[in-house]
Each structure stands twice: as C-alpha cells, then as structure tokens.
Amino acid sequence: MKKKLDAKLLRDVAIRLNALLLAKGMKDADMARRLKISPQTWNNYSQGERPLPIPIALKLVEEFQVTLDWLYRGDTQTMPHGLMLAIQQHFQSAGHIVLN
C-alpha cells in the first residue's frame, strides 16, 4: 500500500511541477538553471522518478511564490490568485481536474 501511495505522491508532485513550468512559460532547462540543478535532476522530479527534496521545494517557494502545501498536497488555498489561475488553465488544457 505504501508503494502505491509513494508512486501517487511522486506523480502528483510531478504534475504540479509541470503545470508551474508551463504557467511560467519556461522550459525544463530554464527551470534547472534557475534552481541551480542539472537538467537531469529536474527531469527526475518533473517526471516523478525521484521525490522533490525540501531544499529544492523551498527554492520554488522563494522563486515562484508557490506553497509547500500546493507542491506536495495540491492545496491551493494560500496560493497567489493570479498564479493559481495560470496553473489551472494549464491543468484544464491538459485534461486534469483542478480541486480546491
């Protein structure tokens, strides 16, 4: 059961990372450079192959004003309104349902 939960968490975080990338109009290489990580490391996170570590998540919080609750749990309540609208547009255009 834990493996299924872990796989779902990785997938959900990856979906949110990709939505942020699209909402900001960035490419994978741009995001990797901005976070000061290798493109392969970013790809591991954005494809759900590796868990997003807290230090990288905190960089995303600083750089893009997302919240840890949104990154890890999908909770949109404290997200900046304009950013959340842009992210929701990308979720919906990709066929994902946006909750909260």
N, C-alpha and C positions, 0 to 999 in steps of 0.2 A: 504494500500500500504506500509506503514512504517513497519508493522509487517513482510511482505514478505521480505523487504529489510534487516531488522534486522536478520531474520532467515537465509537469504542467507549469510550475513556477518559472522554470527556465524559458519555456515557450512564451508565457505571458509577458515576462520582462522583455524578451526579445521583440515581441510585437510592439510594446510601448517604446522601446529604443528606436525601432524603425519608424514609428509614427512621429517621434520627435525629430528624427533626421529629416523626414520629408517636410514636416511643418516648418522647419528652419531652412529648407531649400539647400541642404548640404549633401555632399557625397560622403561615402564611407571614409575616404582618405582625408577629407576635410575634418571630420569628427575625430579621427585618430590623432591628427596633428594638433587639434585644439585641446585634446585631453592629454597630449604628450605620451601616447602609447603607440605601439606598432599597429599598422592596418590589420595584421593577422589577429592581434589581440582583440581589437574592436570587432572584427568579424566573428570571433569566438563568442563574444557577448551578444551581438546583434543577431546571430543565428541560433542562439540558445544552446550552444555547445559547452559553455562554461558559465558558472554563476557570476553575476556582476558584483565585484567586491565593493565594500563600503567606501574605500578611498576614491574609487572612480565614480561611484554614485554621488559622493559629496562634490566632486568636481562638476558633475552635471547639474547639481543643485545650484552651485555658485555661478556657473556659466549661463544657464538657461532658465533659472528660476522655477524649475520643476520641484516637486517634493519627493521625499523618500517614500511617503505613503503612496504616491502615484506610481513611482518607479517599481516598487516591489509588490504593492497590493492593488493598484488600479484605482485608488481612492482619489477622486477629482475635487473634493470639497475645498481644499485650500490652494488649488492651482490658480495661477493668474487667468482671468477670464479670456483675454484675447488669445493667449497661448492655447488654452483648452479648446477654444473654437477652432483654431487652425488644426490642432491634433484630431479633433472629432471629425473634421472634414476628410482627413486622410484615412481615418478608421472606416468611415462610411463608404468612401470611394473604393476601399479595398474589400468591402463586404463584411466588415466586423461590426458587431453591435456595441455601442457605447453605453455603458451603465454609469450610474451616479450622476 
